[in-house]
């Protein structure tokens, strides 16, 4: 089989149907871009879960009178609550944070949002026991034992907030993947139509090749390569789009959240890690669709 002839046929096919080829590339790029976005969200959620797994705490919030009058937690009921927390089964550490320390921590977390800091006042921050458990899933032990006790304003479980936050991120991932599937279906139809049109425009020369003894595989190969080449160009476009989206939009949108440590930053390394999957998906979809189309709809 002459390689130069096959590749010349590929170039000819792509040039003859340039508008459909461009449409196929763009549709494939959008589909793969959405898939890549979903994979990046998955990586971000995984990193967040790993980061927060060992940092989850239960916050026992104290009432206003305790927060205002017992900054060192040496009086009752604060001292008694600390003693009871330290003696509770499953508690690893107990750290007391008075109102001033809590306000400083608040300012550090939200230092990138000066408008919010202008509205905040130390009096709004309660003194807090930050309780780390040996098993982060056993927060119900603290809630049942200390909610409603004298001096306790409430028990705040960070795990529940993170669960809701992760559910929101997972929802965003699911939306991106669903849109990617819809775009992938459109890309499949375009690939199939492009191959059929390309085969129709070259039906005479393909017929001559068949008459002089060319095998069916030999006549089909250029069309398969056309589909794969368009898919690869689409995947390259998708990766480039992800890089540009990160550089010009994502970093700007998430700057405050990443600087506050709420979410981990998405780096170019993350895009590099998901890129091989996009190339693989593009090649598999293009080659499979091309082969099925040629077998079912095109007689070469």
QUIJOTA-V786786 format. One record per residue. N is the residue number from 0. RES is the residue in one letter. PHI is phi in whole degrees, 0 to 359 (NA if undefined). PSI is psi in whole degrees, 0 to 359 (999 if undefined). D_CENTER is the distance of its C-alpha to the mean C-alpha in whole Angstrom. Layout:
# QUIJOTA-V786786
n=N res=RES phi=PHI psi=PSI d_center=D_CENTER
n=N res=RES phi=PHI psi=PSI d_center=D_CENTER
This chain:
# QUIJOTA-V786786
n=0 res=X phi=NA psi=128 d_center=45
n=1 res=X phi=278 psi=114 d_center=45
n=2 res=X phi=296 psi=320 d_center=41
n=3 res=X phi=297 psi=322 d_center=42
n=4 res=X phi=294 psi=317 d_center=43
n=5 res=X phi=299 psi=314 d_center=40
n=6 res=X phi=288 psi=329 d_center=38
n=7 res=X phi=294 psi=324 d_center=40
n=8 res=X phi=293 psi=323 d_center=40
n=9 res=X phi=297 psi=313 d_center=36
n=10 res=X phi=297 psi=319 d_center=37
n=11 res=X phi=298 psi=317 d_center=39
n=12 res=X phi=296 psi=318 d_center=37
n=13 res=X phi=293 psi=326 d_center=34
n=14 res=X phi=283 psi=327 d_center=37
n=15 res=X phi=291 psi=325 d_center=38
n=16 res=X phi=244 psi=51 d_center=35
n=17 res=X phi=298 psi=320 d_center=34
n=18 res=X phi=293 psi=317 d_center=32
n=19 res=X phi=292 psi=325 d_center=31
n=20 res=X phi=296 psi=316 d_center=29
n=21 res=X phi=298 psi=316 d_center=28
n=22 res=X phi=299 psi=319 d_center=27
n=23 res=X phi=295 psi=318 d_center=25
n=24 res=X phi=296 psi=315 d_center=23
n=25 res=X phi=293 psi=318 d_center=22
n=26 res=X phi=296 psi=317 d_center=21
n=27 res=X phi=297 psi=319 d_center=19
n=28 res=X phi=296 psi=317 d_center=18
n=29 res=X phi=296 psi=315 d_center=16
n=30 res=X phi=300 psi=313 d_center=15
n=31 res=X phi=290 psi=327 d_center=14
n=32 res=X phi=297 psi=317 d_center=12
n=33 res=X phi=294 psi=320 d_center=10
n=34 res=X phi=298 psi=316 d_center=9
n=35 res=X phi=298 psi=321 d_center=8
n=36 res=X phi=298 psi=318 d_center=6
n=37 res=X phi=298 psi=319 d_center=5
n=38 res=X phi=293 psi=325 d_center=5
n=39 res=X phi=293 psi=322 d_center=3
n=40 res=X phi=296 psi=319 d_center=1
n=41 res=X phi=300 psi=315 d_center=4
n=42 res=X phi=296 psi=320 d_center=6
n=43 res=X phi=296 psi=317 d_center=5
n=44 res=X phi=297 psi=318 d_center=7
n=45 res=X phi=298 psi=317 d_center=9
n=46 res=X phi=294 psi=321 d_center=10
n=47 res=X phi=295 psi=317 d_center=11
n=48 res=X phi=296 psi=321 d_center=13
n=49 res=X phi=294 psi=320 d_center=15
n=50 res=X phi=292 psi=319 d_center=16
n=51 res=X phi=274 psi=344 d_center=17
n=52 res=X phi=304 psi=318 d_center=18
n=53 res=X phi=268 psi=3 d_center=22
n=54 res=X phi=245 psi=358 d_center=22
n=55 res=X phi=296 psi=133 d_center=22
n=56 res=X phi=226 psi=161 d_center=25
n=57 res=X phi=253 psi=128 d_center=27
n=58 res=X phi=258 psi=120 d_center=29
n=59 res=X phi=263 psi=105 d_center=33
n=60 res=X phi=276 psi=133 d_center=33
n=61 res=X phi=264 psi=159 d_center=37
n=62 res=X phi=289 psi=167 d_center=39
n=63 res=X phi=298 psi=321 d_center=41
n=64 res=X phi=292 psi=321 d_center=44
n=65 res=X phi=293 psi=316 d_center=43
n=66 res=X phi=298 psi=324 d_center=40
n=67 res=X phi=277 psi=328 d_center=43
n=68 res=X phi=252 psi=352 d_center=46
n=69 res=X phi=224 psi=76 d_center=45
n=70 res=X phi=289 psi=339 d_center=43
n=71 res=X phi=254 psi=2 d_center=43
n=72 res=X phi=56 psi=48 d_center=43
n=73 res=X phi=252 psi=352 d_center=47
n=74 res=X phi=251 psi=170 d_center=48
n=75 res=X phi=274 psi=145 d_center=48
n=76 res=X phi=269 psi=359 d_center=46
n=77 res=X phi=300 psi=312 d_center=43
n=78 res=X phi=298 psi=321 d_center=44
n=79 res=X phi=293 psi=321 d_center=45
n=80 res=X phi=296 psi=318 d_center=41
n=81 res=X phi=299 psi=315 d_center=40
n=82 res=X phi=299 psi=316 d_center=43
n=83 res=X phi=295 psi=320 d_center=42
n=84 res=X phi=296 psi=316 d_center=38
n=85 res=X phi=295 psi=333 d_center=39
n=86 res=X phi=268 psi=355 d_center=41
n=87 res=X phi=288 psi=134 d_center=38
n=88 res=X phi=296 psi=134 d_center=37
n=89 res=X phi=94 psi=354 d_center=34
n=90 res=X phi=274 psi=127 d_center=34
n=91 res=X phi=270 psi=309 d_center=33
n=92 res=X phi=217 psi=153 d_center=33
n=93 res=X phi=229 psi=123 d_center=34
n=94 res=X phi=239 psi=126 d_center=34
n=95 res=X phi=270 psi=133 d_center=36
n=96 res=X phi=234 psi=112 d_center=35
n=97 res=X phi=284 psi=179 d_center=37
n=98 res=X phi=299 psi=317 d_center=37
n=99 res=X phi=295 psi=317 d_center=37
n=100 res=X phi=295 psi=321 d_center=34
n=101 res=X phi=296 psi=322 d_center=32
n=102 res=X phi=292 psi=321 d_center=32
n=103 res=X phi=296 psi=320 d_center=32
n=104 res=X phi=295 psi=319 d_center=29
n=105 res=X phi=299 psi=316 d_center=28
n=106 res=X phi=295 psi=324 d_center=29
n=107 res=X phi=292 psi=319 d_center=27
n=108 res=X phi=294 psi=320 d_center=23
n=109 res=X phi=250 psi=30 d_center=24
n=110 res=X phi=295 psi=338 d_center=26
n=111 res=X phi=278 psi=359 d_center=23
n=112 res=X phi=236 psi=76 d_center=24
n=113 res=X phi=299 psi=330 d_center=28
n=114 res=X phi=297 psi=320 d_center=29
n=115 res=X phi=291 psi=322 d_center=28
n=116 res=X phi=294 psi=328 d_center=30
n=117 res=X phi=295 psi=331 d_center=33
n=118 res=X phi=274 psi=343 d_center=33
n=119 res=X phi=280 psi=147 d_center=32
n=120 res=X phi=227 psi=145 d_center=35
n=121 res=X phi=302 psi=328 d_center=36
n=122 res=X phi=296 psi=341 d_center=38
n=123 res=X phi=276 psi=350 d_center=35
n=124 res=X phi=261 psi=118 d_center=33
n=125 res=X phi=279 psi=153 d_center=35
n=126 res=X phi=297 psi=147 d_center=36
n=127 res=X phi=217 psi=141 d_center=34
n=128 res=X phi=266 psi=119 d_center=34
n=129 res=X phi=263 psi=110 d_center=30
n=130 res=X phi=252 psi=123 d_center=31
n=131 res=X phi=258 psi=129 d_center=29
n=132 res=X phi=260 psi=152 d_center=29
n=133 res=X phi=295 psi=323 d_center=29
n=134 res=X phi=240 psi=105 d_center=27
n=135 res=X phi=301 psi=343 d_center=25
n=136 res=X phi=281 psi=349 d_center=25
n=137 res=X phi=263 psi=38 d_center=28
n=138 res=X phi=293 psi=338 d_center=28
n=139 res=X phi=297 psi=334 d_center=30
n=140 res=X phi=298 psi=314 d_center=33
n=141 res=X phi=291 psi=317 d_center=33
n=142 res=X phi=299 psi=314 d_center=33
n=143 res=X phi=293 psi=325 d_center=36
n=144 res=X phi=277 psi=332 d_center=38
n=145 res=X phi=240 psi=344 d_center=37
n=146 res=X phi=294 psi=128 d_center=36
n=147 res=X phi=92 psi=354 d_center=40
n=148 res=X phi=290 psi=154 d_center=42
n=149 res=X phi=302 psi=131 d_center=44
n=150 res=X phi=91 psi=350 d_center=42
n=151 res=X phi=260 psi=121 d_center=38
n=152 res=X phi=278 psi=326 d_center=37
n=153 res=X phi=176 psi=167 d_center=34
n=154 res=X phi=241 psi=121 d_center=31
n=155 res=X phi=252 psi=121 d_center=28
n=156 res=X phi=262 psi=112 d_center=25
n=157 res=X phi=296 psi=330 d_center=22
n=158 res=X phi=300 psi=321 d_center=20
n=159 res=X phi=292 psi=320 d_center=21
n=160 res=X phi=298 psi=316 d_center=19
n=161 res=X phi=295 psi=324 d_center=16
n=162 res=X phi=299 psi=317 d_center=16
n=163 res=X phi=294 psi=321 d_center=16
n=164 res=X phi=295 psi=316 d_center=13
n=165 res=X phi=294 psi=326 d_center=11
n=166 res=X phi=297 psi=320 d_center=12
n=167 res=X phi=296 psi=317 d_center=11
n=168 res=X phi=294 psi=319 d_center=7
n=169 res=X phi=295 psi=325 d_center=8
n=170 res=X phi=296 psi=319 d_center=10
n=171 res=X phi=298 psi=318 d_center=8
n=172 res=X phi=298 psi=315 d_center=6
n=173 res=X phi=297 psi=320 d_center=9
n=174 res=X phi=298 psi=316 d_center=11
n=175 res=X phi=298 psi=319 d_center=9
n=176 res=X phi=290 psi=322 d_center=10
n=177 res=X phi=296 psi=316 d_center=13
n=178 res=X phi=297 psi=323 d_center=14
n=179 res=X phi=297 psi=320 d_center=13
n=180 res=X phi=295 psi=319 d_center=16
n=181 res=X phi=297 psi=315 d_center=18
n=182 res=X phi=294 psi=325 d_center=18
n=183 res=X phi=296 psi=321 d_center=18
n=184 res=X phi=297 psi=318 d_center=22
n=185 res=X phi=297 psi=321 d_center=23
n=186 res=X phi=295 psi=321 d_center=22
n=187 res=X phi=300 psi=315 d_center=24
n=188 res=X phi=296 psi=319 d_center=27
n=189 res=X phi=294 psi=318 d_center=27
n=190 res=X phi=300 psi=315 d_center=28
n=191 res=X phi=298 psi=314 d_center=30
n=192 res=X phi=295 psi=320 d_center=32
n=193 res=X phi=298 psi=317 d_center=32
n=194 res=X phi=295 psi=319 d_center=34
n=195 res=X phi=296 psi=317 d_center=36
n=196 res=X phi=295 psi=318 d_center=37
n=197 res=X phi=297 psi=317 d_center=37
n=198 res=X phi=295 psi=322 d_center=39
n=199 res=X phi=294 psi=318 d_center=42
n=200 res=X phi=291 psi=340 d_center=43
n=201 res=X phi=246 psi=24 d_center=43
n=202 res=X phi=295 psi=327 d_center=45
n=203 res=X phi=292 psi=310 d_center=49
n=204 res=X phi=293 psi=327 d_center=48
n=205 res=X phi=293 psi=321 d_center=46
n=206 res=X phi=298 psi=319 d_center=49
n=207 res=X phi=297 psi=317 d_center=51
n=208 res=X phi=300 psi=320 d_center=49
n=209 res=X phi=294 psi=323 d_center=49
n=210 res=X phi=293 psi=329 d_center=53
n=211 res=X phi=269 psi=9 d_center=54
n=212 res=X phi=107 psi=6 d_center=52
n=213 res=X phi=291 psi=139 d_center=48
n=214 res=X phi=285 psi=161 d_center=46
n=215 res=X phi=298 psi=320 d_center=43
n=216 res=X phi=298 psi=321 d_center=41
n=217 res=X phi=295 psi=322 d_center=42
n=218 res=X phi=282 psi=336 d_center=42
n=219 res=X phi=275 psi=333 d_center=38
n=220 res=X phi=303 psi=317 d_center=37
n=221 res=X phi=302 psi=323 d_center=37
n=222 res=X phi=292 psi=322 d_center=35
n=223 res=X phi=296 psi=316 d_center=32
n=224 res=X phi=295 psi=322 d_center=32
n=225 res=X phi=304 psi=313 d_center=31
n=226 res=X phi=296 psi=317 d_center=28
n=227 res=X phi=293 psi=319 d_center=27
n=228 res=X phi=298 psi=316 d_center=27
n=229 res=X phi=297 psi=321 d_center=26
n=230 res=X phi=296 psi=319 d_center=23
n=231 res=X phi=294 psi=318 d_center=22
n=232 res=X phi=298 psi=321 d_center=23
n=233 res=X phi=297 psi=320 d_center=20
n=234 res=X phi=291 psi=322 d_center=18
n=235 res=X phi=298 psi=318 d_center=19
n=236 res=X phi=297 psi=320 d_center=19
n=237 res=X phi=296 psi=315 d_center=15
n=238 res=X phi=297 psi=317 d_center=15
n=239 res=X phi=298 psi=322 d_center=17
n=240 res=X phi=296 psi=320 d_center=15
n=241 res=X phi=296 psi=320 d_center=12
n=242 res=X phi=296 psi=315 d_center=14
n=243 res=X phi=293 psi=321 d_center=16
n=244 res=X phi=298 psi=318 d_center=13
n=245 res=X phi=295 psi=315 d_center=12
n=246 res=X phi=292 psi=321 d_center=16
n=247 res=X phi=254 psi=342 d_center=17
n=248 res=X phi=234 psi=306 d_center=15
n=249 res=X phi=299 psi=313 d_center=12
n=250 res=X phi=299 psi=322 d_center=14
n=251 res=X phi=289 psi=320 d_center=17
n=252 res=X phi=291 psi=320 d_center=15
n=253 res=X phi=259 psi=9 d_center=13
n=254 res=X phi=304 psi=311 d_center=16
n=255 res=X phi=297 psi=319 d_center=18
n=256 res=X phi=291 psi=321 d_center=15
n=257 res=X phi=287 psi=321 d_center=14
n=258 res=X phi=293 psi=330 d_center=18
n=259 res=X phi=280 psi=350 d_center=19
n=260 res=X phi=81 psi=11 d_center=17
n=261 res=X phi=288 psi=317 d_center=15
n=262 res=X phi=233 psi=149 d_center=11
n=263 res=X phi=284 psi=149 d_center=11
n=264 res=X phi=289 psi=149 d_center=11
n=265 res=X phi=265 psi=117 d_center=9
n=266 res=X phi=258 psi=173 d_center=12
n=267 res=X phi=294 psi=334 d_center=13
n=268 res=X phi=296 psi=323 d_center=14
n=269 res=X phi=298 psi=318 d_center=10
n=270 res=X phi=295 psi=320 d_center=11
n=271 res=X phi=297 psi=324 d_center=14
n=272 res=X phi=290 psi=321 d_center=13
n=273 res=X phi=277 psi=344 d_center=11
n=274 res=X phi=300 psi=315 d_center=13
n=275 res=X phi=304 psi=326 d_center=16
n=276 res=X phi=294 psi=323 d_center=14
n=277 res=X phi=293 psi=318 d_center=14
n=278 res=X phi=296 psi=317 d_center=18
n=279 res=X phi=297 psi=314 d_center=19
n=280 res=X phi=299 psi=317 d_center=18
n=281 res=X phi=298 psi=315 d_center=19
n=282 res=X phi=293 psi=315 d_center=23
n=283 res=X phi=296 psi=313 d_center=23
n=284 res=X phi=296 psi=315 d_center=22
n=285 res=X phi=296 psi=312 d_center=25
n=286 res=X phi=294 psi=317 d_center=27
n=287 res=X phi=295 psi=314 d_center=27
n=288 res=X phi=297 psi=318 d_center=28
n=289 res=X phi=298 psi=316 d_center=30
n=290 res=X phi=294 psi=314 d_center=32
n=291 res=X phi=296 psi=318 d_center=32
n=292 res=X phi=298 psi=315 d_center=33
n=293 res=X phi=295 psi=324 d_center=36
n=294 res=X phi=285 psi=324 d_center=37
n=295 res=X phi=265 psi=322 d_center=37
n=296 res=X phi=246 psi=343 d_center=38
n=297 res=X phi=239 psi=130 d_center=40
n=298 res=X phi=253 psi=105 d_center=43
n=299 res=X phi=247 psi=999 d_center=43
